[in-house]
Amino acid sequence: MLKLCKSMLMITALMLQFFSASAAELRVTVTTPFIDVHSGPADEFPVFHVIAQGDEIDILKERTGWYKIRTVTNRDDEIEGWIYKENLTATVLSDGVALKPPSAGFDEYLSRDFEITLMGGLLDSNNALTVTGSWVWNKNLSVDASYTQALGDFSDNKLWSVRMRHTLYPTWKVSPYLALGTGEIRTSPNANLVQSGDEVRKSSSYEVGVGVRYYLTDGILIKAEYRGVIALTDRDEQERLDQWLVGASVFF
Amino acid sequence: MQIPTHSIVNYSAAKLLATTSLLLGISFALLPSAGYAQSDVPEIDPAVDRRSIDEFDIDSENIEIGIFGGVIGIEDFGSDTLVGARIGYHINENFFLEASYGQSTAGETSFEVLSGGAQFLTEEERDYVYYDISVGYNFNGEVFVTDSLVFNTDFFVTLGAGNTDFAGDERFTVSAGVGYRILVTDYLSVRIDVRDHIFNSDIIGEEKSVHNLSGALSLTVFF
């Protein structure tokens, strides 16, 4: 029994250690006259405490640009709250080196690695929804993997493609871009139609894209795009689909 | 025999100049004001050395993942149990993106019940599956349960689009909803979501716009 208790205690201790290790804390000292502490991670939450110059705080975690902190005191009245990322510039580490908040706004965008884009629009005359994941290779080039579905009254089209996208003026807030890719189209007729030819048709496709992106604010991009998709069908003629899209992106 | 004095002089002069400028440089660098050197020295960041917060392993919690259960009213087919999952990304303090997946099994239409046997759909076709991607906007707030027990909350609205697979067909579906999120802790939340899933359907004959309302209780974690 004692053994069991001991091992349970040990497991608990190990788990505690694991959790405390995963949540790294950082102790800093405040260098401005004061920093407002909000009760939640947003501007709307009220300021319920003020940290004074010279006070020590522990930085616990981050959410959407806000940092959760805990005041360091010898007494029991330590306080937990949220400060805005910009306030980190007013703190120094134990070795006297000042802290720098994470890059924000357009700078953050320029140093991104991934993008996720959601777009809606028309594929020929059907409503179409497109989801794109992008890996940012360098300032100009990124690799997109895109999935579109256009569910029409008579048939459903599902397209996926992989493409290369070139942003012409990456450091401008508004920039045009070009894309070239290849993929596959799956077309299936709706169940309510005559049952003949009820199988899914697959064809390879090529696409060109022309679009423009605009850095809106707070990590959001707006995009508008045209895609011309050529389907290589089994029939004599190739089929061309026109897709018009508008949407938004976020990045990491 | 000529002695190349000029080269010696030049060398000494150059050395002197170099030493002087080095000393001057150091003294300027030590001076708190960088104003003197501005004309011939490229811009030096006057700010002290800074270390980026990114270098430290501070836990970021912007992704919300969770499961939900509730009820969905499938037009003409009654109300049925709904279960599903969601994953969201909080872009900033107000906006978030969210992908949802839900499934239910439709009951019988009143016609099917009254006719005593005639079936519109096969068992397989009764499976109701949807997924969508929504954009949400948080109205941040607090709820005061007692004097000392306070929870952060969000009232939010969502608008999204996706796909509904029902009665052997897939339909483009628009969804709109409202919800309320109570953050029990920083990373654990309980949510109530009410959504309307709208699509065009001709399952029972004439094509019409179908509204399927769902209400669900979610448990989500932020990480």
Interface residues (C-beta under 8 A of the other chain):
Chain A: S22 A23 A24 L26 S39 G40 P41 A42 D43 E44 F45 I59 L60 K61 E62 R63 T64 G65 W66 Y67 K68 K85 L88 T89 L93 V97 A98 L99 K100 P101 P102 I116 L118 G120 N126 N127 L129 V131 Q149 A150 L151 D153 D156 N190 A191 N192 D218 G219 I220 A248 V250
Chain B: A47 V48 D49 R50 R51 S52 I53 D54 F56 D57 I58 D59 S60 E61 N62 Y89 H90 I91 N92 E93 N94 F95 L97 I133 V135 N138 F139 N140 G141 E142 V150 N152 A161 G162 N163 A167 G168 D169 E170 R171 F172 D186 N200 D202 E207 F222
